[in-house]
Every structure is written in structure tokens, then in C-alpha cells.
Amino acid sequence: MWAEIVKKAATFESGVLSGIDAEGYPCSVRCAPVPDDGAQILRCEVSVGIELRPGPASLLCHSHNEQLWDLRSLNVRGTLERDAQGWFLRPTAIIPEMAATNPIGMIRAVVQLRRTAANYLKKRNLPAPAIPWKELVAAKEEAIARGRAAASSSRSGNRSIGGLR
Amino acid sequence: MLEALERSSAGVATAVRQLTFPVEIEQVFREFRCAEMATLAKDGTPLAWPVVGFYRPERGCFVTTTSIALPQKAYNIRRDGKVSLLYSDPTASGLVQAPIVLVQGDATVSRDVLTWNDDLRDLVATLAVRQPSSNDNSKGRFMQWLMDWYYMRLVISVVPRRVRYWADGDFTRPAREIEVFHVG
């Protein structure tokens, strides 16, 4: 498990460390985890002013491209601890990810997702709800057309506030 | 000083607490493609997943959704509604040196499985533009049969109670708190 965590974590620039704060709420911070191979822990620098409690925690590394695709992730459960050098996560498990990297994996993932959805409905004795495909496709087409018009408008010099979009 | 106001609608018996945040914070909520949402698992472990969230200031909350094929975060919230949303990945947002924002709050999940309402229409429309590959999910009868689970969703609402941010996305500096007033 440790070797897999180190190998995968190295492919991300940073991750999101989630712990619990003094009031019992989840509290997440972005950090660049540094593996300590000897102790098999991930050292994480936590920003000043964030009050985490030692205890159950997790690290999520994920990324997407400009088109919100090429989704990749690594999710590690563990315990958050602290020593003289600062905070660290002691991993206890890798949470399996649903992302598939090949067509076979994709089919398996979809079959599993369909099964989970069917079980959700079955447990509650609910019929499969109808999907309003017509409205759904129309909403997509309208949004795409709007997006094209906005892009065209932007190219012709009409920028949105601050020119940030 | 940055400040957020939670306002009640004047003259309305059941006041809706509206949210207002500084422009640069609201831009993050609107333009970041996803947020990392942490919920509490059965054993108390905070587990985060990337989610597409919507800022709903007029309703005083943030909204996200999840398919019933990926219900774990909904189960967690039904057990314990404490959650956090971290807006920390500006990829594709178009924002430069954007702040990173941490929202902590209390979440609720719809009981009904929904396939269409204003929130789901916004999700579909937003992803149609921001995630073009997702448009294949609804093309043709076979894909509609194969991917119907994706559109069977639970709606999650998060009412913020504490908001902090890191200016310029710089985690080496201390987080600053944005006060959320509870009025009415």
C-alpha cells in the first residue's frame, strides 16, 4: 500500500488534507505531502490558524484538465498525528477510485454504478424515475449555444467584469 | 476588511437568509470547476470528494448533487450533517491568483430521488459547457439507457457557518476569517 501511495501521490502537485476541527466539523487544507519512507507517513504543512485535531483524517489528490476531464484521483484514509516536526498523515487504506483507464474498466465501472443505483431504489421500494431526456438535451443545447455566443462576444471585445471569465 | 452578511428578507414571515460575500470570493464560488467536499464517514473519518457546487446566495446556501449510484456522501450527511467545502483548485476557472476558500457548514440531503428541477437544470447546463465530454451521456437511446443512473440524483444543501480564505491562494500565510452574521 505504501509504495502505491507514494507512486501515485508523486503524480500530483498537491493534495487536500481533511481532518476534524475543535467543533467536530471537517476541515480541509491544501498541502504538498512529503513522504517519509522510513516511518511510512506523509508529512503535511498545515496553514497557520487552522485548528485540526489529531485523529481520523484523509488525503485527496485529484486533478482535471481545462475541459473538466482526464479526471484522476487518489484518496487515502489514515490518522492525523503530530510530532516535533509538525503534522503528518499515517495512511491506513486507499479508497478505491471509480475512474477507469481503459474500455474494459469503463464497462465494469458503469455496470457497478448501475447496480448501486438499482440497489438504492430497491432498498426504498422506489420505481426507477423517468429521466426527462427531451428537457435535458434541450437545456444542454441551449447552454452550449449561449456559451458560443458569449465566447464570440468576448472575442469581439465585449468582456465580462474584470475580464476574468 | 472582507465581510459577509447574511440578511433576512424584509417583510417575509419565514425569512430567507441571503448571503453576500466580497466579489473576489463570489467569483471563486462561481468560476471554480469543483470544490472538495468533506463529509464524515461512519467511523468519523472526514472523506473528501470533488463536487460541482452552486452558490445560491438568495437561498443562503451552497448546493451540490450526487447520483444515487454514488450515494456515500449522502449517507454520511444523513448520519452527520457537518461538512466542509474547500475551493482550492482554480484549473479552468480563468481566475488568476484567486483566493482559496474554506466553507464549513451544515448539510441536508433531499429525501426524494430527483431527475429534474432548477438545480439539476443548472447542473446539466453548466456541465454541457464546462465538461463537453459529458454531453455524450445523453446522446442516443443506448447512451440514455446506459447512463440513466447519472441523472437520478440527490440534492445536497449546505448552510455555511464559518468561512475562511487565503488571499492569492497562498497557504503559507494565515487564513483570514469572513464573518457570517446570523440575523433574525
Interface residues (C-beta under 8 A of the other chain):
Chain A: V16 S18 G19 I20 D21 G24 Y25 P26 C27 S28 V29 R30 C31 E45 S47 V48 G49 I50 G55 P56 A57 S58 L60 H62 S63 H64 N65 E66 Q67 L68 W69 L71 S73 N75 R77 I95 M98 V110 L113 R114 T116 A117 A118 Y120 L121 L126 A128 P129 A130 I131 P132 W133 E135 L136 V137 A139 K140 E141 E142 A143 I144 R146 G147 G162 L164 R165
Chain B: Q27 E31 R33 C34 E36 A38 T39 L40 A41 D43 G44 T45 P46 L47 A48 W49 P50 S67 I68 A69 L70 P71 K82 V83 S84 L86 S88 D89 T91 A92 G94 L95 V96 I100 L102 Q104 V113 L114 T115 W116 R121 V124 A125 T126 L127 A128 V129 R130 Q131 P132 S133 S134 N135 S138 Q144 L146 M147 D148 W149 Y150 Y151 M152 R161 R162 R164 W166 F171 T172 R173 P174 A175
